[in-house]
């Protein structure tokens, strides 16, 4: 081959590359995004599954034999059944209640509906452990005030309530996220319902309740289904409430069982992987169903032309208002008040002491090195995750909405997947990653790995909020930017981002608030040097140091409340909603 | 976090300050090269800036050690992590298998997994790290070095020893019955469901009581107490103690003595008493006083500094008061009241010692067959 021929061949190859780049090169950023995100999301899942079947790794006793030994353990199946029982009972109570409340707030003339709705936002933001600590003062079988009052009044002979029980666990779930998240998501959907449909039902002679049951709920079924499935998936993630209330009574759900398996001698990493894999398999139908329900988009009646005509409650208006206020106060303000009260008690739950109240817990906490370090870690974790989230979610959302690429669908699916990975499994997968893969070993014992996990845990909600906002922008604005000669990056930076700032701010605060109360995702990854306040609180609680736990809980609650107020204010001001799909 | 702890912490601060002052005031002849070596250690530790400690759950003791250290060495941060149960040793073993060496000092009770870590060479020899001459002098200590070191390699050092026994509510269990029957009272059906126990299947002190019961009453009795008597297991000793004080159980195996003091000083009314303090009713426990230095520590000088510092007289005194456990230092008076002190001449079992390790593991396995975890 002559030099000239070779040069010609090289030239043709170069031309081919240039043509290929021109044809597909614009996809490079989105391909890169899919690859990076795919690795971050899929690696922990793959790692958990692989560690249940392949021997070796930094963590010993891992292998396929684990499947046999794991399922020979009767506690494993029992933990899965217990998980389903808790989720089933919680949802069976929460769903009908939430539908009625959302309908009342969205479709009726109940007074101060916005204020009551905000109460449910507050409830959603409350950290589960703080609420649990508060409820202990009310429903502990030994010292709970509610029990004591009922016994003192002679209504019952022995304490009727016990928070350390199956129904105690269900109750705490109901008073934290289970009802609140549904009301938060369904109320705007009910509000957007075309009132003409209800009026037609009324004209046909149906009452308000019959209209709700026979007309409104069937129409709203797709939205209700999505919210329900999301709640079920979220319910399957439950960890800290069961760890604190369930373990003392030998009631184990799969997440606490996994956690305890790793705290045994020898640690049962393989069996824990088997359990995690089983749960992931069990979740597959839910994921498919939720995806189907989201994409089905039977929202034809949820038009933007809400008639504004609301159902008149008549003489029931104020009683309904009172009932709703009572619900909000009972399940948000009461445990909060109890939590704060507990932080000032000399001995948590010991009433009738000569000196029952003290500032010592606060004084000690604020001057305690461990508390201060954990507080700093919490801020690093919260802000680090929020900043990373805002930057990356914006790009993911933008590509999902605007990119004309075959990689858009995989990207969209990847942004949904983390919602379906229970927190403790995500943390477990990342524990494998940072201990087994030399490239990632330096991340172990750093806040960075917790930031990464927090980023993934919040991705679905964050990306969806930004996507909804970007969809409202309209493509013309960007096209104008392009016509003016701006690259897509320049357009994204100079036009899209500034217009999306309110949504990004909401997402940033949401992620911050969600991350600082996280326990399940980070408990396996935090060390003495990186432990945030939420992990410190679970340590205090499980050690029985309830006074200091109440102080830590109060601090997290206060920060969460501020975050809730910020999110609500920005959302209302700019009309941002966390919609499904 | 309460008045008692505040008082202790104030006292602790004074004591720890005094420790440094006392060290500085010691005649040069008495200290030999120790003072200069100690000063060099302090300077080097300051350069490192931190010490990572896996410590005990006891809140008073933790409070004391953190405050006293901060007072004496404000430039060296103590990163204290509760290293209880099996979770923490599992974590450390996994870390080290991945080449991550994150810990300097272990300062807690020894359980089966901690011993296994020691056998794997996780700890380094302690004696070469002790630069203060009096710490190596047998006269400084009430017990022999052979008794205080838990292992033959002399890496696991215990600096406390008190008797540990079963406790009961005197208003629910007649004291004369306890005196007459001793530990056999645990078999009395009258107390079915009323016996509390820090979970003996795990890494806490509950397992020591299981060994004690089996040694004194036999394996069948142990089974009876767990199965027929339906003993209630609590995850943590502090939880068990609180449940006991609140009256959830009448008899308790494994009490947190420092918590008892906290409740008493806060004005909680109770009359709880130990079953006894002789070798027929109690065992000898080092509690959470096991000190060891990790191999390949991230802060080697700070680790050595902590090992020397925690064994000085004044720190031992403050630590013992906070922990409510008797120091092995001969110049620190016992904290325990006379009716809870070691009976001279009695031969106690010591389930935390290395020689009891195999037996303890067997007993735990036996209990797991009775009540799977």
Interface residues (C-beta under 8 A of the other chain):
Chain A: X58 X59 X60 X73 X74 X75 X142 X143 X247 X248 X260 X262 X263 X264 X265 X267 X346 X347 X350 X353 X354 X355 X358 X360 X361 X363 X364 X365 X368 X369 X370 X373 X434 X435 X436 X441 X444 X445 X527 X528 X529 X531 X539 X542 X543 X544 X545 X547 X548
Chain B: X1 X2 X3 X5 X6 X52 X53 X54 X57 X59 X63 X66 X70 X77 X78 X79 X80 X81 X82 X84 X85 X86 X87 X90 X91 X94 X95 X97 X98 X99 X100 X102 X112 X113 X202 X203 X234 X235 X236 X238 X239 X241 X242 X243 X246 X247 X248 X262 X263 X266 X267 X268 X372 X373
